[in-house]
Every structure is written in structure tokens, then in C-alpha cells.
Amino acid sequence: MNTEQFERTVYDVVQSLPPWVREALDNIDIFVEEQPEPDLDPDGQGLLGIYLGTPLPERGVGYAWALPDIIYIFRQPHLALGLPEDELRQEIARTVIHEIAHYFGIDDDHLDEIGWG
């Protein structure tokens, strides 16, 4: 899957979210990068995505004028999974939704409990 197709898949996933989810995405940017920078994945574990910011439930009055939170979705680690295209698209969607869940304040333990870890 080339970069344009990958970016389009990420875009399509976000557009397919329920309207209330899209409307709640405030002050956040979603970027596709080829690989995580070493400081984001110091052990080189093939990080698929990461959310960097202040989760929605933790934002208080002092949050005003903050720089946008960021979700990075990494293309090469996804491709390294060696999945057929339809399964790759599902994995990309899973990663995007997983990182958006972190934005909503849902931690990895809870995501594991509900099968999204």
C-alpha cells in the first residue's frame, strides 16, 4: 500500500466514525508518518500509532490556547505486518480507533479488557 492509499485509509476511518466522535475531536491533529522517531519507540518495537497530548477528561480551564494534541499513525510498521490489503485496512482502522480512545481518556488496560488492546 503506497503512502497516498495509506493516508486515504486513515482519512476514511476518521470520516466513518459516528458524528458525535468526530465532533468531540477538538484541538487534535492526525498525521501519517513512515516510522516513529527513536524517542517515540526507543526499543524499536514497531509502534503502529501513538497519541501525544492531554486526554479530553483531563483538560481543565487551563487548557485554553494549548497546542493541538497529535495522533501519529505509522505506515512502515503496519506494512511490516505482512497482511493482505483488506486485513491491513482493518488493522489501520483498529490503530486509529485505539489512539482516538486514548484521546477520550481510555487507557490500555481498559482497551485490553474490551478487546481493543
C-alpha positions in Angstrom: 0.0 0.0 0.0 1.6 3.3 -1.1 1.6 6.4 1.1 -1.4 8.0 -0.6 -3.5 4.9 -0.2 -2.5 4.6 3.5 -3.3 8.2 4.2 -6.7 7.8 2.4 -7.4 4.8 4.6 -6.7 6.8 7.8 -8.9 9.6 6.5 -11.7 7.2 5.6 -11.6 5.7 9.1 -11.9 9.1 10.7 -14.8 10.0 8.4 -16.6 6.8 9.2 -16.6 7.4 12.9 -20.0 8.4 14.4 -20.7 12.1 14.2 -20.6 12.5 18.0 -17.0 11.2 18.0 -15.9 13.4 15.1 -17.5 16.4 16.8 -15.7 15.6 20.0 -12.3 15.6 18.3 -11.2 19.1 19.5 -7.7 20.5 19.1 -6.2 17.3 17.8 -4.3 16.6 14.6 -3.8 13.1 13.0 -0.6 12.6 11.0 0.7 9.7 9.0 4.4 9.1 9.3 6.6 6.5 7.8 8.3 5.4 11.0 8.2 6.5 14.6 11.1 8.7 15.7 13.5 6.9 18.0 12.3 8.9 21.0 8.7 7.6 20.4 9.7 4.0 20.0 13.1 3.7 21.8 13.0 -0.1 21.9 12.2 -0.3 18.2 9.1 -2.4 18.8 7.3 -1.4 15.6 4.9 1.1 17.1 1.8 1.3 14.9 0.5 4.6 16.4 0.7 6.9 19.3 -1.4 9.6 20.9 0.5 12.6 22.4 -1.4 15.1 24.4 -3.8 15.8 27.2 -6.8 13.4 27.2 -10.2 15.0 27.0 -11.3 14.2 30.6 -8.1 15.8 31.9 -8.5 19.1 30.2 -9.4 21.9 32.5 -9.8 25.6 32.3 -6.0 26.0 32.0 -6.1 24.0 28.7 -7.2 27.0 26.6 -4.8 28.0 23.9 -2.8 24.8 24.1 -1.1 23.4 21.0 -3.0 20.6 19.3 -2.7 17.1 20.6 -1.3 14.7 18.0 -2.1 11.2 16.8 0.6 9.6 14.7 -0.2 6.6 12.6 3.0 4.8 11.3 2.9 3.3 7.8 6.0 1.1 7.7 5.3 -0.8 10.9 1.8 -1.6 9.5 3.2 -2.8 6.2 5.8 -4.9 8.1 2.8 -7.0 9.5 2.6 -8.5 6.0 -1.2 -8.6 6.0 -3.4 -8.9 2.9 -4.8 -5.5 1.9 -8.2 -5.9 3.4 -6.7 -7.1 6.8 -4.2 -4.2 6.6 -7.1 -1.7 6.3 -8.7 -3.3 9.3 -5.5 -3.1 11.3 -5.1 0.6 10.3 -8.7 1.3 11.4 -8.0 -0.6 14.7 -4.9 1.6 15.3 -6.7 4.8 14.5 -9.6 3.9 16.8 -7.2 2.8 19.6 -5.4 6.1 19.5 -8.6 8.1 19.5 -9.7 6.1 22.5 -6.6 7.4 24.3 -7.7 10.9 23.4 -11.0 10.1 25.2 -9.1 9.0 28.2 -9.4 5.3 27.8 -6.2 3.6 28.9 -4.6 0.4 27.6 -5.8 -1.7 30.4 -9.4 -0.9 29.7 -8.8 -1.3 25.9 -7.4 -4.8 26.6 -10.5 -5.6 28.7 -12.8 -4.8 25.8 -10.7 -6.4 23.2 -9.0 -3.4 21.6 -5.6 -3.7 23.2 
